[in-house]
Amino acid sequence: MKRLQLPLLAALALSACSINQSSQSEKESGIKDVLPKAISSKAKPTPHKAIIPDWLLEPYTKKGYPSTFKKFKDRMPDLQRYRIAAANKAASNTSCKKVAMAEISDRSTYSNMQFWVDCEKQDGTYTRFRFTESELDNQNSVAISESNKAYSKERAGMLCKELIKRSVNYPSTLGVNTFDYGYRKFPTLGNVEVAMDFKAKNAFNLELKYTARCLFKPGNPNGEITIKERSN
């Protein structure tokens, strides 16, 4: 009777071990099954999409836009496709509440169309976006408003100083006040204006005082300058 106890105990031990391994395996399997479900159940953030009224993107008609049809000819289907893409890209910007306009730009050429889109913001003001064909073809490009492309005060001041240098007859006599000058930004189009005082001598060696006003559009460092003489 004593000789039969050892095999029986061994069998029981093996059986218990097998049950424990099976139970452990089931637990691990359960964890593995739950983890993917937990990860996949996380909701992805919904991309921002502003309102685009249905009527806004009605195709141009030959009767209503004869010059546009004459300029772009067989590319009119491309024009409409890019126009829709421009509206959608602007609508993806979080500052855009509602797309107000989406049009072909007068900067466009037959081989390189450009588009502008005006968006109404949450505060009721408007901001403009501009896109080239290549930007619209690039699905990874981000919509940046003209306001966010505007030159900073420091950069606009440097550009205005260069315009002044090119405008005076005797640059060696030039003295520009770069420490105290005006700066104004036009949010909708992203234009900035700098008002900068300077002195320069004329052909009679007389030092005169002037105020220059420089206007810069986003991405255009050349700008426009107007100069007026001042008395003080």
Secondary structure, 3 states (H helix, E strand, C coil): CHHHHHHHHHHHHHHHHHHHHHHHHHHHHHHHHHHHHHHHCCCCCCCCCCECCHHHHCCCCCCCCHHHHHHHHHHHHHHHHHHHHHHHHHHCCCCCCEEEEEEECCCCCCCCCEEEEEEECCCCCEEEEEEEHHHHHCCCCCCCECHHHCCCHHHHHHHHHHHHHHHCCCHHHCEECCCCCEEEEECCCCEEEEEEEEEEECCCCCEEEEEEEEEECCCCCCCEEEEEEECC
